[in-house]
Amino acid sequence: MIDKNDLLQHIVNGIHEKKGKRISIIELKGMPGAICDYFVICEGNTPTQVSALADSVEAEVKKHTKESPIRVQGLQRAEWVGIDYGNVIVHIFLPELREFYNIDHLWEDAKCERIPDLD
């Protein structure tokens, strides 16, 4: 089984590879009602970029860990793509949908790490 810190780093690297923005890692471990240990949340400016970000995350993780996601949802419209790695779920949004659903703040007490953009 892959170390979660390695998995998280490869996910972030995949996001940075395609210039994803506003990356947050939210630690949900031990939080009531949490469905996984970590959420990684980011955004792309267009459906094309959201799709490219999802592809990049999958490729980066597969290349370095040999892990494949359990499930990927949302690629048809590429407005909000979810990539499920079991204890880590990646959410890639268009900015307006991220704002609307506001999942960054569902667990206000959770530890949140903001990853700087690479501009």
C-alpha beads as a LAMMPS data file, in Angstrom:
LAMMPS data file: protein, C-alpha beads

119 atoms
118 bonds

1 atom types
1 bond types

-500.0 500.0 xlo xhi
-500.0 500.0 ylo yhi
-500.0 500.0 zlo zhi

Masses

1 110.0

Atoms # bond

1 1 1 0.000 0.000 0.000
2 1 1 1.281 3.458 -0.904
3 1 1 2.103 6.033 1.753
4 1 1 -0.604 8.725 1.846
5 1 1 1.973 11.524 1.890
6 1 1 3.517 10.170 -1.337
7 1 1 0.068 9.867 -2.904
8 1 1 -0.828 13.428 -1.899
9 1 1 2.461 14.762 -3.302
10 1 1 1.976 12.997 -6.642
11 1 1 -1.597 14.325 -6.856
12 1 1 -0.344 17.880 -6.247
13 1 1 2.444 17.369 -8.816
14 1 1 -0.151 16.258 -11.382
15 1 1 -2.224 19.368 -10.668
16 1 1 0.805 21.647 -10.945
17 1 1 1.796 19.971 -14.239
18 1 1 -1.355 21.400 -15.894
19 1 1 -1.367 24.679 -13.959
20 1 1 -4.269 23.912 -11.632
21 1 1 -5.055 26.700 -9.162
22 1 1 -6.079 27.163 -5.526
23 1 1 -5.026 23.711 -4.309
24 1 1 -6.224 22.755 -0.832
25 1 1 -5.536 19.563 1.091
26 1 1 -8.127 19.007 3.802
27 1 1 -7.371 16.368 6.425
28 1 1 -10.641 14.678 7.364
29 1 1 -9.179 11.782 9.332
30 1 1 -11.249 11.318 12.497
31 1 1 -13.883 13.889 11.543
32 1 1 -17.507 12.792 12.090
33 1 1 -19.230 11.925 8.816
34 1 1 -16.017 11.993 6.753
35 1 1 -15.949 9.508 3.870
36 1 1 -12.153 9.546 3.454
37 1 1 -8.993 10.771 5.168
38 1 1 -8.171 13.597 2.735
39 1 1 -9.808 15.813 0.151
40 1 1 -7.576 17.464 -2.428
41 1 1 -9.472 20.340 -4.044
42 1 1 -8.367 22.497 -6.963
43 1 1 -9.749 24.274 -9.998
44 1 1 -9.209 24.702 -13.702
45 1 1 -10.451 27.617 -15.779
46 1 1 -12.286 25.650 -18.485
47 1 1 -13.774 22.166 -18.919
48 1 1 -10.790 21.340 -21.145
49 1 1 -8.372 22.262 -18.345
50 1 1 -10.446 20.383 -15.736
51 1 1 -10.231 17.281 -17.922
52 1 1 -6.495 17.781 -18.487
53 1 1 -5.955 18.156 -14.732
54 1 1 -7.780 14.876 -14.082
55 1 1 -5.712 13.093 -16.738
56 1 1 -2.497 14.556 -15.337
57 1 1 -3.300 13.489 -11.766
58 1 1 -4.088 9.949 -12.899
59 1 1 -0.923 9.729 -15.038
60 1 1 1.356 11.161 -12.332
61 1 1 -0.001 8.844 -9.641
62 1 1 0.120 5.800 -11.938
63 1 1 3.673 6.572 -13.093
64 1 1 5.122 6.914 -9.604
65 1 1 2.987 4.562 -7.511
66 1 1 1.335 2.118 -9.958
67 1 1 -1.992 3.028 -8.265
68 1 1 -5.159 3.532 -10.282
69 1 1 -8.252 5.329 -9.006
70 1 1 -11.162 3.272 -7.732
71 1 1 -13.512 5.504 -9.661
72 1 1 -13.506 8.719 -11.699
73 1 1 -16.730 10.720 -12.075
74 1 1 -17.635 13.827 -14.034
75 1 1 -15.395 13.613 -17.091
76 1 1 -18.356 13.841 -19.465
77 1 1 -18.995 17.524 -18.684
78 1 1 -15.662 18.227 -16.931
79 1 1 -17.149 20.891 -14.648
80 1 1 -16.515 18.938 -11.438
81 1 1 -14.417 15.788 -11.650
82 1 1 -13.994 13.479 -8.673
83 1 1 -11.112 11.000 -8.540
84 1 1 -11.406 8.402 -5.772
85 1 1 -8.214 6.820 -4.460
86 1 1 -9.934 5.274 -1.427
87 1 1 -8.749 7.350 1.498
88 1 1 -7.956 10.332 -0.750
89 1 1 -10.553 11.951 -2.995
90 1 1 -9.533 14.596 -5.527
91 1 1 -12.083 17.256 -6.544
92 1 1 -11.316 19.332 -9.645
93 1 1 -13.780 22.174 -10.227
94 1 1 -14.554 25.027 -12.527
95 1 1 -14.240 28.153 -10.307
96 1 1 -17.972 28.971 -10.271
97 1 1 -18.947 25.431 -9.236
98 1 1 -16.292 25.340 -6.541
99 1 1 -17.705 28.557 -5.155
100 1 1 -21.279 27.270 -5.380
101 1 1 -20.705 23.908 -3.654
102 1 1 -18.156 25.333 -1.200
103 1 1 -16.880 21.904 -0.100
104 1 1 -13.683 23.566 1.116
105 1 1 -15.671 24.690 4.163
106 1 1 -17.872 21.669 4.934
107 1 1 -15.576 20.700 7.791
108 1 1 -14.564 23.999 9.359
109 1 1 -12.647 22.201 12.136
110 1 1 -10.546 20.121 9.740
111 1 1 -6.888 20.915 9.161
112 1 1 -6.469 22.609 5.785
113 1 1 -3.209 23.135 3.913
114 1 1 -3.157 25.603 1.011
115 1 1 -0.632 24.798 -1.697
116 1 1 0.780 27.859 -3.502
117 1 1 0.076 28.239 -7.220
118 1 1 3.113 27.874 -9.491
119 1 1 2.650 31.070 -11.580

Bonds

1 1 1 2
2 1 2 3
3 1 3 4
4 1 4 5
5 1 5 6
6 1 6 7
7 1 7 8
8 1 8 9
9 1 9 10
10 1 10 11
11 1 11 12
12 1 12 13
13 1 13 14
14 1 14 15
15 1 15 16
16 1 16 17
17 1 17 18
18 1 18 19
19 1 19 20
20 1 20 21
21 1 21 22
22 1 22 23
23 1 23 24
24 1 24 25
25 1 25 26
26 1 26 27
27 1 27 28
28 1 28 29
29 1 29 30
30 1 30 31
31 1 31 32
32 1 32 33
33 1 33 34
34 1 34 35
35 1 35 36
36 1 36 37
37 1 37 38
38 1 38 39
39 1 39 40
40 1 40 41
41 1 41 42
42 1 42 43
43 1 43 44
44 1 44 45
45 1 45 46
46 1 46 47
47 1 47 48
48 1 48 49
49 1 49 50
50 1 50 51
51 1 51 52
52 1 52 53
53 1 53 54
54 1 54 55
55 1 55 56
56 1 56 57
57 1 57 58
58 1 58 59
59 1 59 60
60 1 60 61
61 1 61 62
62 1 62 63
63 1 63 64
64 1 64 65
65 1 65 66
66 1 66 67
67 1 67 68
68 1 68 69
69 1 69 70
70 1 70 71
71 1 71 72
72 1 72 73
73 1 73 74
74 1 74 75
75 1 75 76
76 1 76 77
77 1 77 78
78 1 78 79
79 1 79 80
80 1 80 81
81 1 81 82
82 1 82 83
83 1 83 84
84 1 84 85
85 1 85 86
86 1 86 87
87 1 87 88
88 1 88 89
89 1 89 90
90 1 90 91
91 1 91 92
92 1 92 93
93 1 93 94
94 1 94 95
95 1 95 96
96 1 96 97
97 1 97 98
98 1 98 99
99 1 99 100
100 1 100 101
101 1 101 102
102 1 102 103
103 1 103 104
104 1 104 105
105 1 105 106
106 1 106 107
107 1 107 108
108 1 108 109
109 1 109 110
110 1 110 111
111 1 111 112
112 1 112 113
113 1 113 114
114 1 114 115
115 1 115 116
116 1 116 117
117 1 117 118
118 1 118 119
